Amino acid sequence: MLRAFWEFWRRYRKKRRKTRAAFDIDKFEGILNQSSVPGVTLLILVWVVCTLLLVYSANDQSKIEWQIGDISSESLLARCDFEYEDIDATEEKRAEAQKKSTLFFKIDAEKSTRLENRITDFLEAVVLRNTGNDGDFTSAGKVAARNASTELIKYIAPRHEDFKERATREINRGIISEKLLRECGNPDREVKIEDLQGNVNHYQLLLADCRTPEKVGKRIFFAEEKIELFNEFCQIIKPVLGDDGNLVLDATKKADVVVAPVIRQVKTNDLLLEKGGVITPAIKKKLDAERKFLPRDFEYNILIINLICGLALLAIIVIYFVILRPRIVHQWREMSVASIVIAASLWINYLVITNYSEIARVAKLQGHPELIVCAVPVVLPMVLLSVTLGLRATFCCGFLTATMTTLMVSSASHPQLALAIRWLFIGGVGALFVHRVVSYRSFFIRTFLASVILNLVFNLDILYQNQGWGLNEFKEIGSVILLTGFTCAVLAEVMIFILELLFNLDTNMALTVLANLNHPLLERLKREAPGTMFHSINVATLAEDAAKVIGANALRAKVGALFHDIGKLAMPQYFTENNRGGNKHLFLSPQISSLIIRDHVTKGLELARQYRLFRYVREAIATHHGDDFVSYFYNLARKKQRDAGEPESSVLESEYRYAGDPPDRKELAIISLADACEAASRSLPNPSEPNVREKVEEIIVGRLQGGQLRNAELTLAELDAIKECFIKTLVNINHSRIAYNIEEKNESPRDGVEIASASQAGK
């Protein structure tokens, strides 16, 4: 089923292509070219695109949202009054409040046991000393007991149970070390202590009230009247308790500290971040707050300014085209191509400018804002227009794209006038790089090299303005320039394919494909009308050489000449170069013969439409005879009327005149002249240089007098150069070969030349 559907579709498309589809397209194109509506519509669309891009660039609501770590491409100023939370100040305030918050401690069971053991050792040693048995004094408690005085021993020994009970009670309440006490800071902070059973004290306790080893020693000794013993006991018990204590901070509990955020006021035009600064969390907070306070109403003043600016720039372009390039204004294809290239290029430039930081992050670059001028593919529109519309249109449209792109970049970052001139020079020189390319591979390579080399040359001032840059920054410059060049080349290659496909553009690259003699139409011409094929090749040689002499496009002249007579495929035997069996016109009336001769232009246009040849090739077919006169058959018809005794006025000139228009381009005029000169030169019995010169001059003068060159863009100097080129080429094409006799084949070449020359002179 699918196969049957495909066969039906293929036959339908083939039939439609052969009949009216292409003709209807050309007819529709002619209607569009006669109307000003398409051109005005395209200009309005370009104006709207330019205005919107400028508005989006100027309106902060549509700018890129900065991310933490980005490098600012410009100095960021506050665009309105707003408030924001100072994160750093709030954190400092929270830290200060945290220092006054409640502390949560818990008693360490292991440390408590160790303290109790020390107290027990101390009291046991005291009892032993009191009984006169010193024992082994190795532990800290026993060492302290050995150092105690006799009076203190006698006082503690009978009361050691009370001492132990008090010491255990104090240990269970918690002992804080001096180090931990200093770390906690403010002595007025409230303290909560969790005992070994998991109970938390519910009474108010300040950090200053917590028991240190020194305070515990004082509370254990209960005989306050023994001042001298009290002081000694405090000195001795201190090493027994040690300096660690048994209280530790409870990391699982922390007081909830609630502080009011610190709000800062920012006025309009206050500096938020200098150019090249890094977006920190605090700066990001400012920018987000500013975005919330920006007015939600559309900024009509920005819209009006940009509308006027875009209209002024477009007016300059339109005036230039109307005065100097009116052909583009009246051709909807050229207008469409120019509009699409301008709009697409401006959109790409806008994306690069506004997303430069994100692009640099993806490419793992630092994203220096100074390198935006190297990252914008300003070469792209210029190279595209150079190969599609020519250099004049390129520089005009390039001025528009460079200026509009410059307006998208903040003047605080780059001087706008200098930047516009720089980008215009880069794009213009890049257009010269690719103007004459004839292959897609060369177009890609030249676009890449033009972008890289020109960016390096015209942006060297970045290196001098940033003398503190190191090797990493220089590597980034090279990476940005190479990435821009490659991206520009890829986009140019893709877009030229799309434009050629959509608008059937006859770029040099596309014409190179047609210049191949293996094209199906030329293959048919070679098989069915070999004489016409030979004639077309000679005309192509003449046209190509002449175009080179006057600086015209030689490739266009060659391709147009190769296809100019394809209409003769309809009835090849009725044309002299293909007539091998006698003159077919001897048995036809002059009117029918004229119709057949003139009809090869119409048939050629039908074949060109069927094979989807470029409009330029169709123009070459339609204009290579212009509205010239088929004088031979016209005069023959008048003679027959005269011989029959009928008035000659009954022979209408319109029936013997081609229906085309005279050529209006240099290449088309060259093809028309080359066609006539080549055909006439083959009718010469002796194609010597004087005879060829006389015939070529006669044809050129006749074309001038007949008005066939009235629309051509040729000067008299160029016509003279074309004439001399034709004469030289035709003499070389039609030169006679040396005749060698069989009996003289052993003679030297020099003798053969002399004999042949003498023979010709005798004739």
C-alpha positions in Angstrom: 0.0 0.0 0.0 2.8 2.4 0.9 4.5 1.6 -2.4 1.4 2.3 -4.4 0.9 5.6 -2.6 4.5 6.5 -3.3 4.2 5.7 -7.0 1.0 7.8 -7.2 2.7 10.7 -5.5 5.8 10.5 -7.7 3.7 10.5 -10.9 1.5 13.3 -9.6 4.5 15.5 -8.8 6.2 14.7 -12.1 3.0 15.6 -14.0 2.4 18.8 -12.0 6.1 19.8 -12.4 5.8 19.4 -16.2 2.6 21.4 -16.5 1.6 24.5 -14.5 3.2 24.4 -11.1 6.4 26.2 -12.0 4.6 28.6 -14.3 2.1 29.5 -11.6 5.0 30.2 -9.2 6.7 32.5 -11.7 3.4 34.2 -12.4 2.8 34.7 -8.7 6.4 36.0 -8.3 5.8 38.5 -11.1 2.6 39.8 -9.4 4.6 40.2 -6.1 7.4 42.1 -7.9 4.9 44.5 -9.4 3.3 45.2 -6.0 4.8 47.3 -3.2 2.9 45.3 -0.5 5.5 42.6 0.1 8.4 45.0 0.4 6.5 47.3 2.8 5.4 44.3 4.8 8.9 43.0 5.1 10.2 46.4 6.2 7.6 46.6 8.9 8.5 43.2 10.2 12.2 44.0 10.3 11.3 47.3 12.1 9.2 45.4 14.7 12.0 42.8 15.2 14.6 45.5 15.7 12.4 47.5 18.1 11.5 44.4 20.2 15.2 43.4 20.5 16.2 46.9 21.6 13.3 47.0 24.1 14.2 43.6 25.5 17.9 44.7 25.8 17.0 47.9 27.6 14.2 46.6 29.8 15.6 44.9 32.9 12.6 42.7 33.2 13.7 40.7 30.2 17.4 40.6 30.9 19.2 37.5 32.0 18.8 36.5 35.6 22.2 36.6 37.1 23.4 33.4 38.8 25.8 33.1 41.7 29.4 33.0 40.3 28.7 35.0 37.1 30.9 37.9 36.2 29.1 41.1 35.6 29.5 42.4 32.0 28.7 45.9 33.1 28.4 48.1 36.1 25.1 47.3 37.7 23.2 50.4 39.0 19.9 50.4 40.8 17.0 51.3 38.5 14.6 52.1 41.2 14.3 52.6 45.0 14.0 49.3 46.8 14.7 47.5 50.0 16.5 44.2 50.5 17.7 42.0 53.3 21.4 42.4 54.1 22.3 38.7 54.5 25.7 39.4 56.0 24.4 41.9 58.6 21.5 39.5 59.5 23.9 36.7 60.0 26.1 38.8 62.2 23.1 39.8 64.2 22.0 36.2 64.5 25.5 35.3 65.7 25.4 38.0 68.3 22.1 36.8 69.5 23.3 33.2 69.5 26.0 34.2 72.0 23.3 35.2 74.4 21.0 32.3 73.9 20.5 29.4 76.4 23.3 26.8 76.6 22.4 23.1 77.0 24.9 20.9 78.9 24.8 17.3 79.9 26.8 15.4 82.5 29.3 12.9 81.1 29.0 9.7 83.1 32.5 8.6 82.4 34.0 11.8 83.5 31.8 11.7 86.6 33.0 8.3 87.5 36.6 9.4 87.1 36.0 12.3 89.4 34.4 10.2 92.0 37.3 7.7 91.9 39.7 10.5 92.5 37.8 11.9 95.4 37.6 8.3 96.9 41.3 7.8 96.5 42.0 11.1 98.2 39.8 10.4 101.2 41.2 6.8 101.6 44.7 8.2 101.6 43.7 10.7 104.2 42.4 8.0 106.4 45.5 5.9 106.0 47.8 8.8 106.9 45.7 9.6 109.9 46.3 6.0 111.2 50.0 6.3 110.5 50.0 4.0 107.4 51.2 5.9 104.3 50.6 3.1 101.8 51.3 3.5 98.0 50.7 7.1 97.0 50.7 6.9 93.2 47.3 8.2 92.1 46.4 11.9 91.9 44.2 11.7 95.0 46.8 9.9 97.0 49.5 12.3 96.0 47.3 15.2 97.1 46.7 13.4 100.5 50.5 12.9 101.0 51.1 16.7 100.4 48.4 17.7 102.9 49.5 19.0 106.3 49.0 17.0 109.5 46.4 19.4 110.8 44.3 19.1 107.6 44.6 15.3 107.7 43.4 15.2 111.3 40.5 17.4 110.4 39.3 15.5 107.3 39.9 11.9 108.5 37.0 11.7 111.0 34.7 13.5 108.6 35.7 11.7 105.3 32.2 10.3 104.8 30.7 13.7 104.9 33.4 15.0 102.5 32.6 12.1 100.1 28.9 12.7 100.3 29.3 16.4 99.5 31.7 15.7 96.7 29.4 13.2 95.1 26.5 15.6 95.3 28.5 18.4 93.7 29.8 16.0 90.9 26.2 15.0 90.1 25.2 18.6 89.8 27.9 19.1 87.2 31.4 20.7 87.1 32.4 22.9 84.1 36.0 23.3 83.1 37.7 26.7 82.9 38.4 26.2 79.2 34.7 25.5 78.4 33.7 28.4 80.5 35.8 30.7 78.4 34.6 29.3 75.1 30.9 29.9 76.1 31.6 33.6 76.4 28.9 35.8 78.0 28.6 34.7 81.7 25.0 36.0 81.8 23.8 33.3 79.4 21.1 31.0 80.8 22.2 27.4 81.2 20.2 24.1 81.2 21.9 21.0 82.6 20.8 17.4 82.0 21.8 15.0 84.7 22.7 11.3 84.4 19.1 10.3 84.7 18.1 12.6 81.8 16.4 15.2 83.9 16.9 18.9 83.1 17.1 21.5 85.8 14.1 23.8 85.6 15.4 26.6 87.8 17.2 29.6 86.3 20.9 29.1 86.2 23.4 31.4 84.6 26.7 30.5 83.1 28.4 32.4 85.9 26.7 30.2 88.5 28.1 27.0 87.1 30.5 25.1 89.4 34.2 25.1 88.4 36.6 22.8 90.2 37.7 25.6 92.4 34.1 26.4 93.5 33.4 22.7 94.1 36.4 22.5 96.4 35.1 25.4 98.4 31.6 23.8 98.7 33.1 20.4 99.9 35.0 21.9 102.8 32.3 22.8 105.4 34.4 24.1 108.3 34.5 27.8 107.4 35.9 28.7 110.7 39.1 26.9 109.8 40.3 29.5 107.4 43.9 28.4 107.2 42.7 24.8 106.6 40.1 25.9 104.1 42.6 27.6 101.8 45.0 24.6 102.0 42.1 22.2 101.2 41.2 24.3 98.1 44.8 24.1 96.8 45.0 20.4 97.4 41.6 19.4 96.0 42.1 21.3 92.7 44.6 18.7 91.2 42.3 16.0 92.5 39.3 17.3 90.5 41.5 18.1 87.6 40.7 20.7 84.9 38.2 18.8 82.7 35.0 18.7 84.7 32.2 16.5 83.7 29.9 19.0 81.8 29.9 18.9 78.0 27.8 20.9 75.4 24.8 19.0 74.1 25.1 19.2 70.4 21.6 17.9 69.8 20.0 20.8 71.5 20.2 24.4 70.5 18.1 27.4 71.4 16.0 28.8 68.7 17.2 32.3 68.0 14.8 34.6 66.1 16.1 37.9 65.0 14.6 40.5 62.7 16.3 40.7 59.3 18.4 43.7 58.6 16.7 45.8 55.9 18.8 48.1 53.8 17.5 51.0 51.7 18.8 51.5 48.1 18.2 54.6 46.0 18.0 54.8 42.3 21.4 54.8 40.5 23.2 53.5 43.5 26.1 51.2 42.5 25.2 47.6 43.1 28.2 45.9 41.5 31.1 47.2 39.5 31.9 45.9 36.0 33.7 42.6 36.2 32.6 41.8 39.7 31.5 38.4 40.7 27.8 37.7 41.6 27.9 36.7 45.3 24.8 35.5 47.3 24.5 39.0 48.8 24.6 40.6 45.4 22.1 38.1 44.0 19.8 39.0 46.9 20.0 42.7 45.9 19.3 41.9 42.2 16.3 39.7 43.1 14.9 42.4 45.4 15.4 45.1 42.7 13.5 42.9 40.2 10.5 42.7 42.6 10.4 46.5 43.1 10.7 47.4 39.4 7.5 48.8 38.0 5.3 46.2 36.2 4.0 48.7 33.7 5.5 48.5 30.2 8.1 51.2 29.6 6.5 53.1 26.8 9.3 55.7 26.7 11.8 53.0 25.8 9.5 51.6 23.2 9.0 55.0 21.5 12.7 55.8 21.5 13.6 52.4 20.0 10.8 52.7 17.4 12.2 56.0 16.3 15.7 54.7 16.3 14.8 51.6 14.3 12.7 53.6 11.8 15.6 56.1 11.2 18.1 53.3 10.5 15.6 51.5 8.2 14.9 54.8 6.4 18.6 55.1 5.6 18.7 51.6 4.2 15.5 52.1 2.1 16.8 55.4 0.7 20.1 53.7 -0.2 18.3 50.9 -2.0 15.8 53.1 -3.8 18.6 55.4 -5.2 21.5 53.0 -5.8 20.0 49.5 -5.8 16.4 49.8 -7.1 16.5 46.2 -8.5 16.5 44.8 -4.9 13.5 46.9 -3.9 11.4 45.6 -6.7 12.4 41.9 -6.2 10.6 40.2 -3.4 13.2 37.4 -3.2 16.0 39.8 -2.5 13.9 41.7 0.0 12.9 38.5 1.7 16.5 37.3 1.9 17.8 40.6 3.2 15.0 40.8 5.8 15.5 37.2 7.0 19.2 37.5 7.3 18.9 40.8 9.2 16.3 39.6 11.6 18.0 36.2 12.3 21.4 37.8 12.8 20.0 40.4 15.2 18.2 37.7 17.2 21.4 35.5 17.3 23.4 38.6 18.5 20.9 39.3 21.2 21.0 35.8 22.5 24.8 35.9 22.6 24.9 39.2 24.4 22.3 38.4 27.0 23.4 34.8 27.6 27.2 35.3 27.4 27.7 34.4 31.1 25.7 31.2 30.7 27.6 30.3 27.4 30.9 30.9 29.1 29.9 28.7 32.0 28.9 25.9 29.7 32.2 26.2 27.8 34.0 26.2 31.1 35.4 29.7 30.7 35.7 32.5 33.2 33.3 34.8 31.3 35.2 38.1 31.2 32.7 40.8 30.1 35.3 42.5 27.9 35.2 39.5 25.6 31.6 40.0 24.5 32.8 42.0 21.6 34.7 38.9 20.4 31.8 36.5 21.0 29.2 38.3 18.9 29.1 36.7 15.4 29.0 40.0 13.5 30.6 38.4 10.4 27.5 36.1 9.9 25.1 38.5 8.2 27.8 40.1 6.0 29.1 36.8 4.6 25.5 35.6 3.9 24.5 38.8 2.1 27.8 38.9 0.2 27.2 35.6 -1.6 23.5 36.2 -2.1 22.9 40.0 -2.8 26.4 41.4 -3.5 28.8 43.7 -1.8 26.7 46.9 -2.0 23.7 45.4 -0.3 26.1 43.7 2.2 27.6 46.9 3.4 24.3 48.7 3.6 22.5 45.9 5.6 25.7 45.3 7.6 25.6 48.9 8.8 22.1 48.2 10.1 23.0 45.0 11.9 26.2 46.4 13.4 24.4 49.6 14.7 21.4 47.7 16.1 23.7 45.2 17.8 25.8 48.0 19.3 22.6 49.5 20.8 22.0 46.2 22.6 25.3 46.5 24.4 25.3 48.9 27.4 27.3 52.1 26.7 28.8 51.7 30.2 30.6 48.6 29.1 31.8 49.7 25.6 31.8 53.0 23.7 29.0 52.5 21.2 30.4 54.5 18.3 33.8 52.8 18.4 32.1 49.4 18.8 29.8 50.0 15.8 32.7 51.0 13.6 34.7 48.0 14.7 32.0 45.5 14.0 31.2 47.1 10.7 34.9 46.8 9.6 35.0 43.2 10.8 31.9 42.2 8.9 32.8 44.2 5.8 36.3 42.7 5.5 34.8 39.3 6.2 32.4 39.8 3.3 35.3 40.5 1.0 36.9 37.2 2.1 34.0 35.1 0.8 32.5 37.3 -2.0 34.0 35.1 -4.8 33.8 31.7 -3.3 32.6 28.9 -5.6 32.3 25.9 -3.2 30.6 25.3 0.1 33.8 23.9 1.6 35.7 27.1 0.7 32.8 29.2 2.1 33.0 27.4 5.4 36.8 27.7 5.7 36.9 31.3 4.6 34.1 32.3 7.0 35.9 30.6 9.9 39.3 32.2 9.1 37.7 35.6 8.5 36.0 35.6 11.8 39.1 34.4 13.7 41.7 36.6 12.0 39.5 39.7 12.0 38.6 39.3 15.7 42.2 38.9 16.6 43.3 42.0 14.6 40.5 44.4 15.5 40.3 43.4 19.2 43.9 43.6 20.2 43.1 46.6 22.3 41.5 44.2 24.8 45.0 42.8 25.6 46.5 46.2 26.1 43.6 47.5 28.3 44.0 44.5 30.6 47.8 44.3 31.1 47.3 42.4 34.3 45.9 39.4 32.6 47.8 36.2 32.7 48.1 33.1 30.6 44.6 31.8 31.6 43.0 35.0 30.3 44.9 34.8 27.0 43.8 31.2 26.6 40.2 32.4 27.2 40.5 35.1 24.5 41.7 32.4 22.0 39.0 30.0 23.1 36.2 32.7 22.7 37.5 33.8 19.2 37.9 30.2 18.0 34.4 29.2 19.3 32.9 32.3 17.7 34.5 31.6 14.4 33.4 28.0 14.3 29.9 28.8 15.3 29.7 31.6 12.7 31.0 29.2 10.0 28.5 26.5 10.9 25.6 28.9 11.1 26.6 30.5 7.7 26.8 27.1 6.1 23.4 25.9 7.4 21.7 29.2 6.6 23.0 29.4 3.1 21.6 26.0 2.4 18.2 27.0 3.8 18.1 30.3 1.9 19.0 28.5 -1.4 16.3 25.9 -0.8 13.6 28.4 0.2 14.3 31.1 -2.4 16.0 29.2 -5.2 19.0 31.5 -4.9 21.7 31.4 -7.6 24.8 31.8 -5.4 28.2 31.0 -6.8 28.2 27.7 -4.8 24.9 26.6 -6.3 25.9 27.7 -9.8 29.1 25.6 -9.6 26.8 22.5 -9.5 25.1 23.6 -12.7 28.5 24.3 -14.4 29.0 20.5 -14.4 28.4 19.1 -17.9 26.9 16.0 -16.3 23.7 17.9 -15.5 20.7 15.9 -16.8 19.7 18.7 -19.2 23.2 19.1 -20.6 23.3 15.3 -21.0 20.1 15.4 -23.0 21.5 18.3 -25.1 24.7 16.4 -25.8 22.8 13.3 -27.0 19.8 14.9 -28.8 21.3 18.1 -30.1 25.1 17.7 -30.2 25.6 20.7 -32.5 23.7 23.0 -30.0 25.8 21.5 -27.2 29.0 22.4 -29.0 27.6 25.8 -29.7 26.7 26.3 -26.0 30.1 25.3 -24.8 31.8 27.8 -27.2 29.4 30.5 -26.1 30.2 29.6 -22.5 33.9 29.9 -23.2 33.4 33.3 -24.9 31.1 34.6 -22.1 33.4 33.4 -19.3 36.5 35.0 -20.8 34.7 38.3 -21.5 33.3 38.4 -18.0 36.8 38.0 -16.6 38.1 40.9 -18.7 35.5 43.4 -17.5 35.4 42.2 -13.9 31.9 40.6 -14.1 31.0 37.3 -12.6 32.5 34.7 -14.9 30.8 31.8 -13.3 27.3 33.3 -13.8 28.1 34.1 -17.5 29.4 30.5 -18.1 26.4 28.8 -16.5 23.9 31.0 -18.3 25.6 30.4 -21.6 25.6 26.6 -21.1 21.8 26.5 -20.7 20.7 29.4 -22.9 19.7 27.2 -25.9 18.2 24.2 -24.1 14.8 25.0 -25.7 16.2 23.6 -29.0 15.7 20.2 -27.5 12.0 20.4 -28.5 12.8 20.5 -32.3 16.6 20.2 -32.7 16.5 19.3 -36.4 15.2 22.7 -37.3 18.3 24.5 -36.2 21.3 24.7 -38.5 23.9 23.3 -36.1 21.9 20.1 -35.7 20.7 19.8 -39.3 22.4 16.9 -41.0 19.7 15.9 -43.5 19.1 19.2 -45.3 17.4 22.4 -44.5 14.0 21.6 -42.9 12.8 25.2 -43.4 12.7 24.8 -47.2 9.3 23.1 -46.9 7.8 25.6 -44.3 6.4 29.0 -44.6 8.4 31.9 -43.2 5.8 32.4 -40.5 6.1 28.8 -39.3 9.8 28.9 -39.5 9.9 32.1 -37.4 7.6 30.5 -34.9 9.8 27.5 -34.5 12.9 29.6 -34.2 11.4 31.9 -31.6 9.7 29.1 -29.8 13.0 27.7 -28.5 13.0 30.5 -25.9 9.6 29.5 -24.6 10.5 25.8 -24.6 13.7 26.6 -22.9 11.9 28.4 -20.1 9.5 25.4 -19.7 12.4 23.0 -19.4 14.1 25.4 -16.9 11.0 25.4 -14.7 10.6 21.7 -15.0 14.2 21.1 -13.8 13.9 23.9 -11.2 16.8 25.9 -12.6 17.6 29.2 -11.0 15.8 32.3 -12.0 19.1 33.8 -13.3 19.3 30.8 -15.8 15.8 31.5 -16.9 16.6 35.1 -17.4 19.6 34.1 -19.5 17.3 31.9 -21.7 14.6 34.6 -21.9 17.0 37.5 -22.7 19.7 36.0 -24.9 17.7 37.2 -27.9 15.8 40.0 -26.1 13.1 41.5 -28.3 15.3 41.1 -31.4 14.0 40.6 -34.9 14.2 37.4 -37.0 15.1 39.4 -40.1 15.8 36.6 -42.5 12.4 35.0 -42.4 10.7 38.5 -42.1 12.4 39.6 -45.3 11.6 36.2 -46.9 8.0 36.6 -46.1 7.9 40.2 -47.5 9.6 38.9 -50.7 7.0 36.2 -51.1 4.2 38.7 -50.6 5.8 41.0 -53.1 6.2 38.2 -55.6 2.6 37.2 -55.1 1.5 40.7 -55.9 0.2 41.3 -52.3 1.1 44.2 -50.1 4.1 43.8 -47.9 2.4 45.5 -45.0 0.3 42.4 -44.4 3.5 40.8 -42.9 3.3 41.7 -39.2 6.6 42.4 -37.4 5.2 41.0 -34.1 5.2 37.5 -35.7 9.0 37.8 -36.4 10.1 39.4 -33.1 11.2 37.6 -29.9 8.9 38.2 -26.9 11.7 38.6 -24.4 13.2 41.7 -22.8 16.7 43.0 -23.5 19.3 41.8 -21.0 19.7 44.1 -17.9 22.8 42.6 -16.4 26.4 42.6 -17.6 26.5 38.8 -17.6 23.3 38.5 -19.5 24.4 41.1 -22.1 27.7 39.2 -22.6 25.8 35.9 -23.1 23.5 37.6 -25.7 26.5 39.0 -27.6 28.5 35.8 -27.3 25.6 33.8 -28.7 25.3 36.0 -31.8 29.0 36.3 -32.4 29.7 32.6 -32.1 26.9 31.6 -34.4 28.0 34.2 -37.0 31.6 33.3 -36.9 30.8 29.7 -37.8 29.2 31.0 -41.0 32.4 32.6 -42.2 34.1 30.7 -45.0 37.5 32.0 -43.9 37.5 32.8 -40.1 40.6 34.9 -40.2 41.2 37.6 -37.6 40.1 40.5 -40.0 36.9 38.6 -41.0 36.1 37.7 -37.4 36.8 41.3 -36.3 34.5 42.7 -39.0 31.7 40.3 -38.1 32.0 40.9 -34.3 32.0 44.6 -34.8 29.0 44.4 -37.1 27.0 42.4 -34.5 27.8 44.6 -31.6 27.0 47.8 -33.5 23.8 46.1 -34.7 22.8 45.2 -31.2 23.5 48.7 -30.0 21.4 50.3 -32.8 18.7 47.8 -32.3 18.3 48.7 -28.7 19.2 45.3 -27.4 21.8 46.7 -25.0 19.7 49.6 -23.7 19.1 48.1 -20.3 22.6 46.5 -19.9 25.0 48.0 -17.4 27.9 48.1 -19.9 30.0 51.1 -20.7 31.6 51.7 -24.1 35.0 50.8 -22.7 33.6 47.5 -21.4 32.0 46.8 -24.8 35.4 47.4 -26.5 37.1 45.0 -24.1 34.4 42.4 -24.7 34.8 42.8 -28.5 38.6 42.3 -28.3 38.1 39.3 -26.1 35.6 37.8 -28.5 37.8 38.3 -31.5 40.8 36.6 -29.8 38.8 33.6 -28.5 36.9 33.1 -31.8 40.1 33.1 -33.8 41.6 30.5 -31.5 38.4 28.4 -31.6 38.1 28.5 -35.4 41.8 28.3 -36.3 42.6 26.1 -39.3 44.7 22.9 -38.8 47.7 22.1 -40.9 47.1 19.7 -43.8 49.7 17.0 -44.2 50.0 15.1 -47.5 50.6 11.3 -47.3 53.6 11.4 -49.5 55.1 14.2 -47.3 54.6 12.6 -43.9 58.4 12.1 -43.6 59.1 15.8 -44.0 60.0 17.9 -41.0 57.2 19.8 -39.2 58.8 23.1 -40.4 58.6 22.0 -44.0 55.0 20.9 -43.6 54.1 24.3 -42.2 55.7 26.1 -45.2 54.0 23.8 -47.7 50.6 24.2 -46.1 51.0 28.0 -46.0 52.0 28.1 -49.6 49.0 26.0 -50.6 46.6 28.2 -48.7 48.2 31.3 -50.3 47.8 29.8 -53.7 44.1 29.3 -53.1 
